[in-house]
Structures are given as structure tokens and as C-alpha cells.
Amino acid sequence: MSGFVDEAQLNVRGGDGGAGAVSFRREAHVPRGGPDGGDGGKGGDLWLYADREVASLLAFRDRPHRRATNGAHGTGGARHGASGTDLRVQVPEGTIVKDAQGNVLADLVHEGDAWLAARGGRGGRGNARFLSNRRRAPSFAEQGEVGEEQWLHLELKLMADVALVGFPNSGKSTLISRVSAAKPKIADYPFTTLEPHLGVVVVDGIEMIMADIPGLIEGASEGRGLGHQFLRHIERARALLVLVDLVPSSHDSSPAEQEEVLLRELVRYRPELLERPRMVVGTKADAASDIHTNGREWNGLRISAVTGEGIPDLLHRTATLVSQARAEKPAPDTYIVHRPEPEGVQVERADDGAYVVLGKPAERAVAVNDLTNPQALEYVRHRLSRLGVDKALARAGARPGDIVRVGGFTFEYVDQEIEVQGRRRSR
């Protein structure tokens, strides 16, 4: 089973907020103690952050769910509940985050880049918060908000200075194992490498990250032979090393024909890839009989990862190529979509004809612990009216008797105001 995973589904959920408490002071010689219910704690947020020590998305293959902790409930004596602990979920550098519809939400390119994937719910207010001149003994409190939850699609594009591009069995894995500490699987048959490998190469004081991309075949740009999965890891490379096999028995095509096919697949996948600095290298020079291969002469750089022939020259040229590429094109910026909360309230019509009131302020207004409590009901009516919900429903065409839903509760619209009709809906 492969230890490298470059695509994964992830379910994230913020922690739920704690409920506020309904409590009154109970002390000797204090016959009418005031309300002292504490607030519930906020639920923990869930963050994704890029970590250089994480190599792939393997951790999410069998365990796709992540959840931050809930906030604690408030208690009497004005004791507030503790907030839930934020959860930081590690992903590799170069992870792209998409929603269920395929929209890009974040591209975490650099070490330490972070994105808020699921907010924790706000804690409910205790009854002490509802004390007023008209309401001297409030007997209700707020429930905590439910944390945000969503499914995400994670996609990894490797971050490398130089990518090795070539047909299967063209010597890429042998080369990277020769010049770095990477240990890819190597054997004398096609498709030995089924997953990318990264190696760190240091030459002339320059540290480079080299990526061994699984071998491409003709039609890779159209998805043949897992082509799209492999080509994706070339996108972020600053420079390309195109490896062509000099041994006539390894491929039916000549080195020049191999180069032509490989470049054609790159341009079909992403035309801008041909604008990257690149160098074409002939491999397996130790096994090639002479410079004439498959009837065609090869005048480019020749290397042998087995004997070391041409390797020093290749590394010096690659270092120069990478230095120029870094100067011309810096590393891509982190991309994060910010999600400001919509202001005010909106009214939409559901398929069953009910009017649905949307907006955090309205949802918070009805999030009390007991809507059968006359005090709580009066607070909700007053709060919704202050938010303009009554007017918004009237503009939307609501008539007496129509069903209105606000944040999981069902109400009945009566003469430009709403009154409670049923219990809270199950989530």
C-alpha cells in the first residue's frame, strides 16, 4: 500500500458553544438574590496549517473527520464556562483546499500558512446578561451556537525547485537517489515509481529541492496512466529537467522523439509549463553503445547515474538554472478566501412555502433555552422586531398563518409579528 497520498476528503467541524446558566444568588440574609448565571464558553476553532514535516495527505485517508472541542457550560455564581481548545490540523506545504463544489478556498504554500476551516460556536449568555429595569429576575438563558461543519477536498501539489520529467524507466529515480538522500524504489521495468519523491540537493552553496515525478506516457495530459495526478506535481516546479533515455532497447523512440512527446504532453496540460527554465539530459550513458542512438545523434548533456558520468556538470548547470528561476519568479503567494459574515437579516422562501429568516443576529435572538417561558418569548419577540425581521417578512409577502423558520425554530406569522408555534427542530 502506498504511503504517499496527494488527494483526500476531510470533514471539519468547530466546537459547539457552551450553554448559559439560569441561576440566582442563594446566600444567607439575601432573600431575593439577583441572577448570577454564567456564560457558556466559545467552541474551539479548527485551523489547517502547512507543516514542512508533513509529506502527504496520508493521515486523512482512513480518518477523514476532525473536530475541535466544545465550550463548557456556564454555572451559577457568575462562573463562565471555559472555551474549547482550538484544533490545528497539519497539512503539507502546497496543499490546495476546495469546498464540495470544487471552489478553491485556500492554497497553503509556505510553512506556517494557516486557514480557518471551521469556526467554533459562540457561547450562550447566562441569565445575568438579561437583567434590565423591566426584567428583574430573568428566568432564561441562551443555548450555545453549533460549530461550523463542512466537507473539504484537499489536493497536494509538491513544492520543488526542479522536477525530473521523463518516460517510465528513464533513470529519474536512480538519478535522485544518486544526488540526494531520497530512496525511491528502483527496478528495471516501467512504472517502478508510482508516487513522487523529494530529495534535497546541495551544490555550489545552493540548496535545491528535486522532485522525482512518476514517469509520463503519451496521452498523460488527457489522464492516461494517471497522467493528471502526476502532472499536477510539476506545476509548482521552478525548473524542469527533461530526461531522455539513450539506450536504444529501452524505448522504441529516439531521444529527440522522446523529448518531443514529453514537451507536447506538458503544453497540452499547462501551456505555461514550456515557459519554465528547462534542460534536456540524456540518461544511461554507461549502457549506450555510442553517441548514435536509435539512428539519431545525441549532442546534449549525457549522464550516468550508475557510474557518475556527467553528474557534477549536471548539478552545476541545474544550480545555475534554479538560481535564475528563483530570481525571475519568486515562490507563489499564499491564497486564502476570507468569508465575512453577511450583515443584517435576509428572508428566503423554502420549497414548502415557509419563510426562512437568515442571518446570525436573528439566529442568536431565538437561541434561548426555553421558548415556552413567557419572559424568554417576550425577549425573542422584542429582539426580532429590533432587528427588522417583522418588516423584512412583510416585504417578502408573509401573511398571517404563514410558517416562519429562524435558526432551527418554527414560528407562526401573526399580524406583522411572529409567535411561537412548535418546538425546536432536531439538527
C-alpha positions, 0 to 999 in steps of 0.5 A: 500500500502506498504511503504517499497520498496527494488527494483526500476528503476531510470533514471539519467541524468547530466546537459547539458553544457552551450553554448559559446558566439560569441561576440566582444568588442563594446566600444567607440574609439575601432573600431575593438574590439577583441572577448570577448565571454564567456564560457558556464558553466559545467552541474551539476553532479548527485551523489547517496549517502547512507543516514542512514535516508533513509529506502527504495527505496520508493521515486523512485517508482512513480518518477523514473527520476532525473536530475541535472541542466544545465550550463548557457550560456556564454555572451559577455564581457568575462562573463562565464556562471555559472555551474549547481548545482550538484544533490545528490540523497539519497539512503539507506545504502546497496543499490546495483546499476546495469546498464540495463544489470544487471552489478553491478556498485556500492554497497553503504554500509556505510553512506556517500558512494557516486557514480557518476551516471551521469556526467554533460556536459562540457561547450562550449568555447566562441569565445575568446578561438579561437583567434590565429595569423591566426584567428583574429576575430573568428566568432564561438563558441562551443555548450555545451556537453549533460549530461550523461543519463542512466537507473539504477536498484537499489536493497536494501539489509538491513544492520543488525547485526542479522536477525530473520529467521523463518516460517510465524507466528513464533513470529519474529515480536512480538519478535522485537517489544518486544526488540526494538522500531520497530512496525511491524504489528502483527496478528495471521495468516501467512504472517502478515509481508510482508516487513522487519523491523529494530529495534535497540537493546541495551544490555550489552553496545552493540548496535545491529541492528535486522532485522525482515525478512518476514517469509520463506516457503519451496521452498523460495530459488527457489522464492516461496512466494517471497522467493528471495526478502526476502532472499536477506535481510539476506545476509548482516546479521552478525548473524542469529537467527533461530526461531522455533515455539513450539506450536504444532497447529501452524505448522504441523512440529516439531521444529527440522523439522522446523529448518531443512527446514529453514537451507536447504532453506538458503544453497540452496540460499547462501551456505555461509549463514550456515557459519554465527554465528547462534542460534536456539530459540524456540518461544511461550513458554507461549502457549506450553503445555510442553517441548514435542512438536509435539512428539519431545523434545525441549532442546534449548533456549525457549522464550516468547515474550508475557510474557518475558520468556527467553528474557534477556538470549536471548539478552545476548547470541545474544550480545555475538554472534554479538560481535564475528561476528563483530570481525571475519568479519568486515562490507563489503567494499564499491564497486564502478566501476570507468569508465575512459574515453577511450583515443584517437579516435576509428572508428566503422562501423554502420549497414548502412555502415557509419563510426562512429568516437568515442571518446570525443576529436573528439566529442568536435572538431565538437561541434561548433555552426555553421558548415556552417561558413567557419572559424568554418569548417576550425577549425573542419577540422584542429582539426580532422586531429590533432587528427588522425581521417583522418588516423584512417578512412583510416585504417578502409577502408573509401573511398571517398563518404563514410558517416562519423558520429562524435558526432551527425554530418554527414560528407562526406569522401573526399580524406583522409579528411572529409567535411561537408555534412548535418546538425546536427542530432536531439538527 
